[in-house]
Amino acid sequence: MLSARNIAALGFMTFAMYLGAGNLIFPPFLGYQAGDNFLSGMVGFLLTGVGLPALALVMVALVNGSDNLTAALPRKLATSFWVMVFIVIGPAFIIPRAITVAYQFTFAPFVGDSVLPLFSAAFCFAAILFSLYPGKLVDTLGKWLTPVLIIMLSTLAIFAVVYPSGDVMTTAAAYKDNALAEGLTQGYMTMDALGSIGFGWVIFRAIQGMGVKEPKAVAKYTFYAAAMYAVAMALVYIALAYIGSTSADLGSEFTNGGEILTAFTTLHFGVYGTVLLGSVMVLACLTTAIGVTTAGSEFYSRTFTPVSYKASVWATMILSGLVANVGLDQLLAITLPVVVALHPIAIVLLFVAPLRKRLTQGAVLMTVATAAAFGGLDALHILGKTPAALESFCDQVLPLYGFYASWIVPAVMALVVGLMYSAPKVKAQQAALA
């Protein structure tokens, strides 16, 4: 049985892995646009931006580990899925973006891009040092780095409430008629559910490393971690969104949440605000990079015998540093559609996994293929690459297409058909084994 201190550290570790640069930048801009409809917009955002990732962790716990999410798939297909996930949330997307965002909020305002290579090397080396010892991840993230990060975020939250930067903003067009739906869409677009299935590898290993081996106990503590993450992240999102909603007097029209946070910290803390915001960004980006690196390295070392955990850590961070300096913009243009297309597949696998004993492999493949096909269509829509004729057709016939979630109804229908198709075959197999 874990002590209250260790449970708290586990929850802090989980929170820290999720809190990346995007999680800090999205909410202020949502509040800025939602204005008077702040509450309904935030309810929608929290449902999909926090509730969905937390639910994903619960599902990982129910099936006893992330690797069991793909147990119903053919082995090669399952392995290919995980490789793609850890490539796009690792050196091809999340970590290089974390490096560049952390740099933009620290050194870039003073020296431009001239010291990005040195910053990248220092950032990657720090992430390597923490990632090389996954058994100590609860201590390093949960007991040290995260409390410091929370203190900094709490400072911003207190000043936002006590000293708001102005009146509530005028509601933008997107939030006037249906702020809840817009909030749901923006929360979905954080894509944190994809991170959940990766972080599940780390959380399970961390709990087992604390001496908990019994599956039900591991699942219980994963539930605790998910609940603590959800509460902490919701509070952070609400505070950051409130900063955006009360930014009418900051004297500028903003195009992203980063600009809002910069103006807010400069107003209240002057030059020290730059240091505070830069420190928050660096810590948030570093903890996410550590979590992603650890998760990917756990997978590679367990799946591919010749690959050691330490070698994977070094390779992941070296590649991430190179991408951040050489071709991040070009690579993002390629990997962003992959991230968007993988998200529906990940969510479908979360809901299929607990039902896999009631589904044939063919039914599972049909459901996953349906999610992949319509998820690809949503990816084209998000990126603005859908041909005009197809765009008009999809908008008319596909439910939720306007919210970038046209895959949901077809995937649910495929799952229901799969369950009906599988029922007699599963009964026959059970009868044969009886």
Summary of the structure (lengths in Angstrom):
residues: 434
radius of gyration: 21.8
end to end distance: 37.6
largest distance: 74.3
contacts: 1573
relative contact order: 0.17
helix: 83%
strand: 0%
